[in-house]
Amino acid sequence: MRPFRGMPHRATSLVMFIITLVMSQNVSAAELKFRITGIDVNRGGTILAGLYASEDTYPKPGYEVAGLVLPVQGDQIVASFEDLPPGNYVIGLLHDEDQDLAMDYGFLGIPLEGYGFSGTKNAPLFPPQFRQVAFDLESNDVQTTEIQLKYL
């Protein structure tokens, strides 16, 4: 009995397709874990975490490549951004006390809510430049960072 003509070619193509599909899953996926410290629990609200991948869009609201809304339940929160492509990133944080999804400002533009940025020990009054606080995330990398919120 003769096998169906072309079967070896079709079987090989199917096997190659499956191998390619399996190997392409998360080949370049990276993870960024971060710990938020210094949260003033008495202020309530949520923590907004935005991940920026470009100097052109940082720190503009709505231009994040990923974002998280985290409930305030203690003075620390551990969270992560997963399945990220390799690149340069900055995390911006806002303690959105009134949950209006925006930073509230007082006299002379001074922030009224807590905030923080990756790559800084003590967040400056205004957002630092992207290149000053960006970090490089490589393929299959898992990085951990700590960001302390600042309240004025």
C-alpha positions as CSV (number, residue, x, y, z in Angstrom):
1,M,0.0,0.0,0.0
2,R,1.4,3.4,-1.0
3,P,1.2,6.3,1.4
4,F,-0.7,9.4,0.3
5,R,1.4,11.4,-2.1
6,G,2.9,14.5,-0.4
7,M,2.2,13.3,3.1
8,P,5.8,13.6,4.3
9,H,5.9,17.2,3.0
10,R,2.7,18.1,4.7
11,A,3.7,16.4,8.0
12,T,7.0,18.2,7.9
13,S,5.3,21.6,7.3
14,L,2.9,21.0,10.2
15,V,5.7,20.0,12.6
16,M,7.8,23.1,11.5
17,F,4.7,25.3,12.0
18,I,4.1,23.9,15.5
19,I,7.8,24.3,16.5
20,T,7.9,27.9,15.2
21,L,4.7,28.7,17.1
22,V,5.9,27.2,20.4
23,M,9.3,28.9,20.1
24,S,7.8,32.3,19.3
25,Q,5.7,32.3,22.4
26,N,7.3,34.7,24.9
27,V,10.7,34.5,23.3
28,S,11.3,38.1,23.9
29,A,8.8,38.6,26.7
30,A,10.3,40.3,29.8
31,E,8.8,41.1,33.2
32,L,9.2,44.2,35.3
33,K,8.3,43.8,39.0
34,F,8.1,46.8,41.3
35,R,7.5,47.6,44.9
36,I,5.8,50.8,45.8
37,T,6.8,52.1,49.3
38,G,5.9,55.0,51.4
39,I,2.1,54.9,50.6
40,D,0.1,57.1,52.9
41,V,-2.8,54.7,53.6
42,N,-4.9,57.4,55.4
43,R,-5.4,59.2,52.1
44,G,-7.3,56.2,50.6
45,G,-7.8,56.1,46.8
46,T,-5.8,54.1,44.3
47,I,-2.3,54.0,42.9
48,L,-2.0,54.5,39.1
49,A,1.1,53.0,37.6
50,G,2.0,53.9,34.1
51,L,4.7,52.3,32.0
52,Y,6.3,54.6,29.4
53,A,8.5,53.5,26.5
54,S,9.3,56.7,24.8
55,E,10.7,60.1,25.6
56,D,8.1,61.6,23.3
57,T,5.1,60.3,25.3
58,Y,6.6,60.4,28.9
59,P,4.9,61.4,31.2
60,K,1.8,62.3,29.3
61,P,-1.4,60.6,30.6
62,G,-3.0,58.3,28.1
63,Y,0.3,57.5,26.3
64,E,1.4,54.6,28.6
65,V,2.3,51.3,26.9
66,A,0.8,49.6,30.0
67,G,-1.0,50.7,33.1
68,L,-2.3,49.4,36.4
69,V,-4.9,50.6,38.9
70,L,-3.9,49.3,42.3
71,P,-6.1,49.6,45.4
72,V,-4.4,51.2,48.5
73,Q,-4.6,48.5,51.2
74,G,-1.3,49.0,53.0
75,D,1.9,51.1,53.0
76,Q,3.5,48.9,50.3
77,I,2.3,47.3,47.1
78,V,4.1,44.8,44.9
79,A,3.0,44.7,41.3
80,S,4.4,43.8,37.8
81,F,4.1,44.5,34.1
82,E,4.5,41.2,32.2
83,D,5.0,40.1,28.6
84,L,7.0,43.3,27.7
85,P,9.1,43.6,24.5
86,P,12.7,44.6,25.0
87,G,13.2,48.3,25.3
88,N,13.8,51.3,27.5
89,Y,11.1,52.0,30.1
90,V,10.1,54.4,32.9
91,I,7.4,53.8,35.5
92,G,5.4,56.8,36.7
93,L,3.2,56.5,39.8
94,L,0.3,58.6,41.1
95,H,-1.5,58.2,44.4
96,D,-4.9,59.2,43.0
97,E,-6.6,60.0,46.3
98,D,-9.9,61.3,44.8
99,Q,-9.8,58.7,42.0
100,D,-10.3,61.3,39.2
101,L,-7.5,59.7,37.1
102,A,-5.4,62.9,37.2
103,M,-2.8,64.6,39.3
104,D,-4.3,67.5,41.4
105,Y,-2.1,70.6,41.7
106,G,-2.1,73.5,44.1
107,F,-0.6,76.9,44.2
108,L,2.3,77.3,41.7
109,G,1.7,73.8,40.3
110,I,2.8,71.9,43.4
111,P,1.4,68.3,43.3
112,L,-1.3,67.7,46.0
113,E,-1.2,63.9,45.6
114,G,1.6,61.5,46.1
115,Y,3.8,60.5,43.1
116,G,7.0,58.7,42.2
117,F,9.2,57.6,39.3
118,S,11.4,54.6,38.7
119,G,15.1,55.4,38.9
120,T,14.8,57.9,41.7
121,K,15.3,57.6,45.4
122,N,13.5,60.8,46.2
123,A,11.2,62.0,43.4
124,P,11.9,65.6,42.3
125,L,9.2,68.3,42.3
126,F,8.7,67.9,38.5
127,P,9.1,64.7,36.4
128,P,12.7,63.9,35.6
129,Q,13.8,63.5,32.0
130,F,13.1,60.1,30.4
131,R,16.8,59.4,29.8
132,Q,17.7,60.2,33.4
133,V,15.4,57.5,34.9
134,A,14.9,55.0,32.0
135,F,16.1,51.5,32.4
136,D,16.9,48.8,29.8
137,L,14.8,45.7,29.8
138,E,16.2,42.9,27.7
139,S,14.6,39.7,26.2
140,N,13.5,37.2,28.9
141,D,14.7,39.6,31.5
142,V,13.0,39.9,34.9
143,Q,13.9,43.1,36.7
144,T,12.8,44.3,40.1
145,T,12.8,47.9,41.3
146,E,11.5,49.9,44.2
147,I,9.7,53.2,43.9
148,Q,9.0,55.4,47.0
149,L,6.1,57.8,46.8
150,K,6.6,61.4,47.6
151,Y,4.0,63.7,49.2
152,L,4.5,67.4,49.5
